[in-house]
Amino acid sequence: MTAIRYAILSDLHFGAANSVLTTIRPDSSTDGGFRADPDVPSPLIDAMLTGLESLVAGQDTPPTLVLAGDVLDLALSPDEVAATAFSGFVDRAFGTGRSLFAPVVYYLPGNHDHHMWEGTREAAYTRRLGQLGPQEPIPPPCHTTRLSPAELTPSEGDLVSALIHRRPGCAGIEVRVAYPNLALTSDTSSQVQILSHGHYTESIYTLMTRLRRALFPDQVEADETTDVETLEAENFAWIDFFWSTLGRSGEVGIDVSRIYSDLQSPANLNVLATNLSIAFAARPHNPPWLRRAESGLLGVVLRREVRHTARAERGTPDVTLTPNGRQGLRTYLEGAVAAQIKGQLEVKPSRTGFVFGHTHKPFLESWDVQGFPDPMSIANTGGWVVDTASSAQCQGGALVLLDDDLNSSVLVMYQQRPGGVAPAQVLADPGGSSIANPLPAFVTERMAADERSWKTISAAAEPLVAERWQLQANLSAPIVRGAKR
């Protein structure tokens, strides 16, 4: 019997008011007219996990859960709100008497929860320094983990582990943090799946790398390829500042919250770029080369990049992936990912897949990618937030499922459509591989055998999506510089 071995979720955005997995209540005193009520779990959590239970019923072992980033929304919600909303999910997935998932969880931080990765890696660096002798040289910190799960150690003292372990019946759950990529291998096939949140497929997340190249071209070799360690070392402060901590930074943080709700407003985008150029240039821990850059030039570059972001994935919800998004993904695969596989995996895979989130638009495609044998399966986990004030037909929440052979299937739990929510569906296998993939047919058959559970998911999602359309409509007023809100 086909067995589901991994269930991959991302972009849950617990704590954010626009997440359908965070309960909200009308509140006229708040920006947007709603407030988060994290103590009440969203009904969609139970509906989603009940559906998954029906898929894995009868398996010898439960699937392993992979949380592929933007799970806690530390950019747009207070820590305690995000943490409380996440706790409702933990209780349903791992609480007393539950056995839906295996007791090991892989966590790959994204851009909105990047701050958690900073805490995890700094704690690991501190432990490493504590193991050195007094005469041993102090090594530089690592900004990434290696690809193999076998090289990951259970995380200690990180926020996700603490939130899981404090819930009843969850003390034995082991969390292993990987960043930015994780490789899954199979005992029964030569296929490898590379998992990632996927923010490095968009150009704004490599802004510092491109600024360095533009301002100091003499430092860059003509054929230089940026590996994942360098990407993170050069850009971690920028990613952490904007997407993980700026939402808690007073007036400028409020601007960010409104920008996310209206990426099409040129006035809003200019205010954001100005705020960023002033605030980021003033940070004491920025790279030395940045301090030599004129703040005015930084503002010009940021305005261009922010406008580009508005035209990118979250700003274009009616296509699965923009041309720039496709090129960014291809560049990341052919460059940083290919180099990491070559340098860190002992056996070169005969087939490779890539699973990512970040864009909030689930899809499953087959690509010919330079440097990879056999067509590469590209699967996206979608997202559980509503970014627009009306239907966005390509946005929706999904699970990416992997079987024993690491074949993939994208199960879209719900998807926005004009006038409502589309029901759960399995995306068609793109084909292109010389080896058949039985998993989509297996999932479809299991869903047909429990039709009632899957109808419950779309029924639960529909009013939650409608609430957030109204929230986004309320947030769409242009920002006025200096106005008190």
C-alpha positions in Angstrom: 0.0 0.0 0.0 1.2 3.5 -0.8 2.1 5.3 2.4 2.4 9.0 3.1 5.8 9.6 4.8 6.0 13.4 4.8 3.4 16.1 5.1 4.7 19.6 4.3 3.0 22.8 5.3 4.1 26.4 5.1 2.8 29.9 5.2 0.4 29.3 8.1 1.1 32.8 9.4 -0.2 32.1 12.9 -1.0 35.3 14.7 -1.6 37.5 11.5 -5.2 38.7 11.2 -5.2 37.8 7.5 -4.4 34.2 8.2 -7.5 31.9 8.1 -5.8 29.8 10.8 -6.0 32.7 13.3 -9.5 33.5 14.6 -10.4 37.2 14.4 -13.3 39.2 15.8 -14.8 42.6 14.7 -13.2 45.5 16.6 -13.8 49.0 15.4 -11.0 50.4 17.5 -8.3 48.5 15.5 -6.6 49.2 12.2 -8.6 47.2 9.7 -11.7 46.7 11.9 -10.8 43.2 13.3 -8.6 41.9 16.1 -7.0 38.5 16.5 -8.5 36.2 19.1 -5.8 33.5 19.3 -7.3 31.7 22.3 -10.0 30.3 20.0 -8.5 27.9 17.5 -9.7 28.4 13.9 -12.2 25.7 12.8 -10.1 25.3 9.7 -7.3 23.7 11.8 -9.5 20.8 12.9 -11.0 20.4 9.4 -7.6 20.3 7.7 -6.1 17.8 10.2 -9.2 15.6 10.1 -8.8 15.4 6.3 -5.2 14.4 6.7 -6.1 11.8 9.2 -8.4 10.1 6.7 -5.5 9.9 4.2 -3.0 8.2 6.5 -5.5 5.9 8.3 -4.1 2.3 8.5 -0.4 3.2 7.9 2.2 1.4 9.9 3.8 4.7 10.9 2.5 8.3 10.9 3.9 10.8 8.5 6.6 13.3 9.5 5.5 16.9 9.7 7.7 19.5 7.9 6.9 23.1 8.7 8.5 25.0 5.8 8.5 28.6 7.0 6.3 31.5 7.8 4.6 29.5 10.5 4.7 32.1 13.2 4.1 35.6 11.7 6.6 37.6 13.7 6.4 40.5 11.2 2.7 41.4 11.6 1.6 40.2 15.0 2.9 40.4 18.6 4.9 37.3 19.7 2.3 36.2 22.3 -0.5 36.3 19.7 1.4 34.3 17.2 2.5 31.8 19.9 -1.0 31.4 21.3 -2.5 30.8 17.8 0.2 28.2 17.0 -0.6 26.4 20.3 -4.1 25.5 19.1 -2.5 23.8 16.1 0.0 21.9 18.3 -2.8 20.6 20.6 -4.7 19.2 17.6 -1.7 17.7 15.9 0.4 16.4 18.8 -1.6 16.8 22.1 -2.5 14.1 24.6 -4.0 11.0 22.8 -3.0 12.3 19.4 -0.8 10.3 17.0 -1.3 12.1 13.7 2.4 12.8 13.1 5.7 11.2 14.0 7.5 12.6 17.1 10.1 14.4 15.0 9.3 17.7 13.3 11.5 19.5 10.8 11.2 23.3 10.9 12.6 25.5 8.1 12.2 29.2 9.0 11.0 31.6 6.3 11.2 35.3 6.0 8.4 36.1 8.5 9.8 33.8 11.1 13.5 34.4 10.2 14.1 35.9 13.7 13.6 32.4 15.1 16.4 31.1 12.9 18.7 33.9 14.2 18.0 32.8 17.8 18.5 29.1 17.0 21.8 29.6 15.2 23.1 32.0 17.8 22.3 29.5 20.5 24.1 26.7 18.6 27.1 29.0 18.1 27.2 29.7 21.8 27.1 26.0 22.6 29.9 25.4 20.1 32.1 28.1 21.7 31.5 26.5 25.1 33.0 23.3 23.9 36.3 25.0 22.8 39.5 24.9 24.8 40.9 28.2 26.0 43.7 28.1 23.4 41.6 27.0 20.4 40.8 29.6 17.8 37.3 30.9 17.7 35.6 29.9 14.4 33.2 32.2 12.5 29.5 31.5 13.0 27.6 29.4 10.4 24.6 31.1 8.8 23.0 27.9 7.3 22.6 24.2 8.1 23.8 21.4 6.0 21.4 19.5 3.7 21.3 16.1 5.4 18.8 15.6 8.2 21.3 13.2 9.8 23.5 16.3 10.4 20.8 18.2 12.3 20.7 18.0 16.1 17.5 18.5 18.1 17.1 22.2 18.7 17.4 23.5 22.2 15.9 26.7 23.6 14.2 27.8 20.4 10.7 29.3 20.4 9.0 26.5 18.4 10.4 23.7 20.6 9.3 25.6 23.8 5.8 26.2 22.4 5.4 22.6 21.5 6.9 21.1 24.7 4.7 23.3 27.0 1.5 21.7 25.6 0.0 18.6 27.4 1.3 15.4 25.9 3.9 17.1 23.7 7.1 16.9 25.9 8.5 14.1 23.7 8.3 15.9 20.4 11.7 16.6 18.9 12.1 19.7 16.7 15.0 19.8 14.2 15.6 23.2 12.5 17.1 23.4 9.0 17.9 26.6 7.0 17.4 27.4 4.3 17.3 24.0 2.6 16.8 20.4 3.6 17.3 17.3 1.5 15.1 14.2 2.0 16.4 10.9 0.7 14.7 7.5 0.3 15.8 4.0 1.1 13.6 2.7 -1.8 14.5 5.1 -4.6 17.3 7.3 -5.8 15.0 10.4 -5.7 15.9 13.4 -3.6 13.5 16.1 -2.5 14.9 19.5 -1.6 12.7 21.5 0.8 12.9 25.2 1.3 10.7 28.1 2.3 11.7 29.7 -1.0 12.2 33.4 -0.2 15.6 33.3 -1.9 13.8 32.8 -5.2 12.7 36.5 -5.1 15.2 39.2 -5.7 14.3 41.5 -2.9 15.7 38.9 -0.4 19.1 39.2 -2.0 19.1 43.0 -1.9 22.3 43.3 0.1 24.2 41.0 -2.3 23.0 43.0 -5.3 23.8 46.3 -3.6 27.3 45.2 -2.9 27.8 44.2 -6.5 26.3 47.4 -7.8 28.3 49.7 -5.4 31.6 47.8 -5.3 31.9 45.8 -8.5 35.7 45.5 -8.0 34.9 43.1 -5.2 33.0 40.7 -7.5 34.5 38.1 -9.8 32.8 38.0 -13.3 31.8 34.4 -13.0 31.0 34.4 -9.2 28.1 32.2 -8.1 26.6 33.0 -4.7 26.2 29.9 -2.5 23.6 29.6 0.2 26.0 30.4 3.0 27.1 33.7 1.3 23.5 34.6 0.5 22.5 34.3 4.1 25.6 35.9 5.5 25.1 39.0 3.3 21.3 39.3 3.6 20.3 37.9 7.1 20.3 41.3 8.8 18.1 42.8 6.0 15.6 39.8 6.1 15.4 39.8 9.8 14.9 43.6 10.0 12.1 43.9 7.5 10.2 40.7 7.6 10.7 39.4 11.2 11.1 42.5 13.4 9.9 45.6 11.7 6.2 44.8 12.4 7.0 45.4 16.1 8.7 48.8 15.4 6.0 51.3 16.2 4.8 53.7 13.5 7.0 52.2 10.7 5.8 48.8 11.6 2.2 49.9 11.1 3.1 51.1 7.7 4.4 47.6 6.9 1.2 46.0 8.0 -0.8 48.2 5.6 1.6 47.8 2.8 1.1 44.0 2.9 -2.6 44.6 2.5 -2.3 46.9 -0.5 0.8 46.2 -2.6 -0.7 48.1 -5.5 -0.6 51.5 -3.9 2.3 53.6 -5.2 1.9 56.1 -2.4 2.1 53.4 0.2 5.1 51.8 -1.4 7.1 55.1 -1.5 6.4 55.7 2.2 7.7 52.2 2.9 10.8 52.7 0.9 11.6 56.0 2.6 11.1 54.5 6.1 13.3 51.5 5.2 16.2 53.5 3.8 16.3 55.7 6.9 15.9 52.9 9.5 18.1 50.3 7.9 21.0 52.6 7.1 21.1 53.7 10.8 21.4 50.1 12.2 24.7 49.7 14.0 25.3 46.1 12.8 25.0 46.6 9.1 27.9 45.5 6.9 30.8 48.0 6.8 30.4 48.5 3.0 26.8 49.6 3.5 27.8 52.4 5.9 29.8 54.0 3.0 26.7 54.1 0.8 24.8 57.4 0.6 21.4 57.0 2.2 19.8 58.8 -0.8 21.2 56.1 -3.1 19.9 53.4 -0.8 16.5 55.1 -0.9 16.5 55.1 -4.7 17.4 51.4 -4.8 14.8 50.5 -2.2 12.0 52.3 -4.0 12.8 50.4 -7.1 13.0 47.1 -5.3 9.8 47.6 -3.3 7.9 48.5 -6.5 9.3 45.4 -8.0 8.0 43.4 -5.1 4.6 44.8 -5.6 4.7 43.3 -9.1 6.1 40.0 -7.9 4.4 37.0 -6.4 2.2 38.4 -3.6 1.2 41.3 -5.8 0.1 39.1 -8.7 -2.3 36.5 -7.1 -4.0 35.5 -10.4 -1.0 33.7 -11.9 0.7 30.7 -10.2 4.2 32.2 -10.9 5.3 35.3 -12.7 8.0 35.3 -15.4 10.3 37.0 -12.8 9.4 34.4 -10.3 10.1 31.6 -12.7 13.5 33.0 -13.5 14.3 33.6 -9.8 13.4 30.0 -9.0 15.5 28.7 -11.9 18.5 30.9 -10.9 18.3 29.6 -7.3 18.0 26.0 -8.4 20.8 26.1 -11.0 23.1 28.1 -8.7 22.9 27.9 -4.9 20.9 24.7 -4.7 22.9 22.8 -7.3 26.2 23.8 -5.5 24.8 22.7 -2.1 23.8 19.3 -3.5 27.2 18.8 -5.2 29.1 19.8 -2.1 27.1 18.1 0.6 25.3 15.0 -0.7 27.4 11.9 -1.0 25.3 10.3 -3.7 24.3 12.3 -6.7 20.5 11.8 -7.1 19.1 10.5 -10.4 15.8 12.4 -9.8 15.3 15.6 -7.8 12.3 17.5 -6.7 11.9 20.9 -5.1 9.2 21.8 -2.6 8.7 25.4 -1.5 6.1 27.8 -0.3 6.4 31.6 0.2 4.3 32.6 -2.8 0.9 31.5 -1.3 0.0 30.0 -4.7 0.0 26.2 -4.8 1.1 24.4 -8.0 2.8 21.3 -9.3 4.9 21.4 -12.4 7.7 19.6 -14.1 10.8 21.6 -15.3 13.9 20.8 -17.2 16.6 22.4 -15.0 20.2 22.7 -16.1 22.5 20.5 -14.1 19.7 18.1 -13.0 19.0 14.8 -14.7 15.4 13.9 -15.6 12.7 16.6 -15.3 12.5 18.1 -11.9 9.1 18.2 -10.1 8.4 21.6 -8.6 5.7 21.7 -5.9 4.4 24.7 -4.0 2.6 24.5 -0.6 0.5 27.6 -1.1 -0.5 29.8 1.8 -3.1 30.2 4.4 -3.6 34.0 4.3 -5.8 36.3 2.3 -3.7 39.1 0.7 -6.5 40.8 -1.3 -9.9 42.5 -0.8 -11.5 40.2 -3.4 -10.9 36.8 -5.0 -7.4 35.8 -5.9 -8.0 32.6 -7.9 -4.4 31.2 -7.6 -4.1 31.7 -3.8 -5.0 28.9 -1.4 -3.7 26.6 1.3 -2.2 23.3 0.4 -0.3 20.3 1.7 2.6 18.7 -0.2 2.7 15.0 0.5 5.6 12.6 -0.2 5.5 8.8 -0.2 8.2 6.2 0.6 9.8 6.8 -2.8 9.6 10.6 -2.4 7.0 11.0 -5.1 5.1 14.2 -4.5 1.4 15.2 -4.6 0.0 18.7 -4.0 -3.3 18.6 -2.2 -5.0 22.0 -2.3 -7.2 22.2 0.8 -9.1 25.3 -0.4 -8.6 28.0 -3.0 -10.1 31.4 -3.5 -12.5 31.8 -6.4 -14.9 34.6 -7.5 -17.8 34.4 -5.2 -16.5 31.8 -2.8 -14.0 29.0 -2.1 -13.1 26.1 -4.3 -13.2 22.6 -2.7 -10.2 20.5 -2.0 -8.5 19.0 -5.0 -5.4 17.1 -6.0 -3.3 18.8 -8.6 -2.6 16.7 -11.7 0.7 15.0 -11.9 2.8 17.0 -14.4 4.4 14.0 -15.9 7.8 14.3 -17.7 9.6 11.8 -15.5 10.5 8.4 -16.8 9.1 6.8 -13.6 5.4 6.8 -12.8 4.1 8.6 -9.8 1.3 6.7 -8.0 0.7 9.2 -5.2 -1.8 11.6 -6.7 -4.1 8.8 -7.7 -3.8 7.3 -4.2 -4.7 10.6 -2.5 -7.6 11.1 -4.9 -9.0 7.7 -4.1 -8.7 8.2 -0.4 -10.5 11.6 -0.7 -13.3 10.1 -2.6 -13.8 7.5 0.1 -14.3 10.2 2.7 -16.0 12.9 0.8 -17.7 14.4 3.8 -14.4 15.4 5.5 -13.2 17.2 2.5 -16.4 19.2 2.0 -16.0 20.3 5.7 -12.7 22.0 4.8 -14.1 24.3 2.1 -17.2 24.9 4.2 -15.0 26.0 7.1 -12.8 28.1 4.9 -15.5 30.1 3.0 -16.6 32.5 5.9 -13.0 32.9 7.1 -11.9 34.0 3.6 -14.9 36.4 3.4 -13.9 38.0 6.7 -10.4 38.7 5.5 -11.6 40.1 2.2 -13.4 42.7 4.4 -10.3 43.2 6.5 -8.2 43.9 3.5 -10.8 46.3 2.1 -10.6 48.2 5.4 -6.8 48.4 5.2 -6.7 49.8 1.7 -6.8 53.5 2.5 -3.5 55.2 1.5 -1.0 56.0 4.1 -0.5 59.7 5.0 3.1 60.4 6.1 3.1 61.5 9.7 -0.6 60.9 10.3 -1.6 59.4 13.6 -3.6 56.2 13.3 
